[in-house]
Amino acid sequence: MKIKKLVDLEQQKIRVIIRPFFIKIAYMTAIVFLWSIAVWHGSGFIADERMKQLIENERLEANGSVDIINTNIGNRLDHIRSIPIVMATEPSLISLLMRFGSDVKPSELMMEERSALWATDPELSRLSCRLGKIVAEIGINSLFVMNAAGDCVAEGHPLEDKAFIGTNYADRKYFLSAKSGENGLQFAVGRVTNAMGLFYSSPVFSNGKFIGAVGARLNIDSLLPMIMERNAFVTDENDIIILTRDTTLLMRMLPHGKIKGVSAEDREKRYKRREFETLDLTKKPDYLSNDLVLFKNQPYPYVMATRSSSDRKINVYVLRDINEAAKRIEQDRLWWFGLLSLIGFLIVLLIFGSMNFVITNRLHRQTLLDLNESLVDQAVALKESNSQLQTANLKLASISTTDGLTGIANRRYFDEVLLNEWLRASRSCQPISLVMLDVDFFKKYNDHYGHQAGDECLKIVAHAFDSCVRRSGELAARYGGEEFVAILPGIDGERAFEVAEKIRATVQAQDIPHKMGTEAGVVTVSIGVATLCPVTDYDGRFNKSDKDGQDRGPDNLLKKADNALYKAKHDGRNRVVLANND
């Protein structure tokens, strides 16, 4: 009986000890569980914020890259597009195509026969030789001439490419565009070279009738150096990838591509294939961003930026891979979750119910929120700084071409425009005139009226000078000090003299008082005028002299205008002198 009481007493003690222990375990388990849930959501919130910031940064990078690629490619293509347009207006080329006429039919000769016939024709052979030089000079892959039936009668190409004289392109879209009177553009695989390229065309007319077209081809792979991103590509108007550093993506079509609406026959003619593998690219709507796509079976999306150019009929895509960074964010979340859960468990285990744990947790979370706000503020500040930098760059570009005092073009911009107009005049066999102006007795004006008045005088002279130079392509610039120059492309010496006389009279009509040297009592100017017909080699370099032994370079044009100005000042000032071309 005593033994039984002892046993009951011991059991009661055990129950007294064990019951509070299990209650505490239950409380601690509940608190740890709740804490773990809170940590999981907190780490998820931080991970989401980091992901948003990552996507925003990658979006900025992607948009910057796609803008650069699109601009570089666009500039190159715009330059190529202008070549057929310029050549289509050349009288010698129009004369050659008139031999075939506007009603010519496709040649019935065999390909080899018509190729040999036109390749050995003296006039067409000289044209092909000229086209070849232009191809080598400009850096394109072919320049060719087609008659009204679409037969290629002359062409220039690099030595390593095959000749394609005699090939008929009547069914090509770029030829059909030219035939309808429009400038054509098309991506296609070359019929002879099998090279992927962009084809440009411009119609040739004589007396209002279509007699042929000038075509230019640029192999698409020549634009590859402009693609700086591996996950960047260019598509044509039918959403076919035609340019990328990743060769496994070439000739794939985008999901829902326009190529699906093209017939199998037209696909074969244009791309030399009928079927296209669809690119594994899927839009991924997400609350974090609306420009995310799934690509290459990666677990995390890519940030995509696009630029479309309807006039060039290409689209540029840049995809920024965030997989590695996203994996690190996810790993960081798991690491922080595990660490914070362990810390919470230890704190609950050591000091159950301690308020210190709550306070520490709140402070920690507040610190993270403050840090995130700081990162967001820094990102906004960085964006504003970039915008200000872009504005400053645009302003700097304007300043670099404008004279700070007078507001007209400066010497640097004048030199650049003179070189461009000289090359353009040489291609079109047009004269170019130069007007050089100097304010009479300006040093005396400065000494008498002061430098501030001198600056105001130059501004008025510059405004009057600029108001007389308004035709397309003309430029008025400050050459230095009180000297001004004007470029007058396409104007012969007689007309240039008339413009110069108008400038002289306009400046004098401003009635700027000047009683220290001029007979008129007002500010007057002396003007020298020179005119030359530029001569260049086919490679664009300036000839030292033409067939008569005369120097025809742009420096000589400046020299002649300067000599004429000197003569105008020597002959009494307030006059215009036209340089002779002896």
VENKA-V246116 format. One line per field, one symbol per residue. psi: psi as a letter, one per 30 degrees, with the letter a starting at -180 (. if undefined). burial: + if it has 16 or more other ideal C-beta (glycine too) atoms within 10 Angstrom, else -. A space follows every 50 residues. Layout:
psi=???
burial=???
//
This chain:
psi=eeeeeeeeeeeeeeeeeeeeeeeeeeeeeeeeeeeeeeeeeeeeeeeeee eeeeeeeeeeeeeeeeeeeeeeeeeeeeeeffeeeeffgkeeeeeeffee lfgklkkflleeeeeeefffkeeeeeeeeeeeeeeeefhaflklkkaffg kjfklklleflkkgkfkkgffkeeeeeeegglklkkklkkeefgkklkkk lklklkhgkkgalklkkjkffffeffjfkehklklafghkjfklfjfffk glklkhlfffgkleeeeeeefhlfkkkkkijkkikkfelghkkkkhgkfl llkkklkkjeffhlkkkkkkkgeeeeeeeeeeeeeeeeeeeeeeeeeeee ikgkfeeeeeeeeeeeeeeeeeeeeeeeeeeeeeeeeeeeeeeeeeeeef gkkfeffalaeeeeeeeeeeeeeeeeeghllklkkkkkkkheeeeeeefl eeeeeeeeeeeeeeeeffiflkflkklkfkbgkllkkikgkleeeeeeee eeeeeeeeffhjkjghfkefglkllkkkkkkljkkllfgfkkkelafggk kgleeeeeeeeeeeeeeeeegglhlkkkklg.
burial=------------------------------++--++--++-++--++-++ ++++++++++-++-++--++-+++-++--++-++--++-+--++-+++-+ -+-+--+------++--++-+--+--++-+++-++----+++++++++++ +++++++---+-+++++++--++++++++---++++++++-++-++++++ ++++-----+++++++++++-++--++-+-++++++++++++++----+- ++++--+-+--+----+-+++----+--+-+--+----+-+++-+----+ +++++-+----+++++++++++--++--+---+--++--++-+++-++-- ------+---+------+---+---------------------------- -++--+-+++--++--++--++-+++----++++++++++++--++--+- ---+--++--++++++-++----++++++--++++++++++-+--++-++ +-++-+++---+-+---+---+++++++++++-+++-----+-------- ++++-+++-++++++--++---+++++++---
//
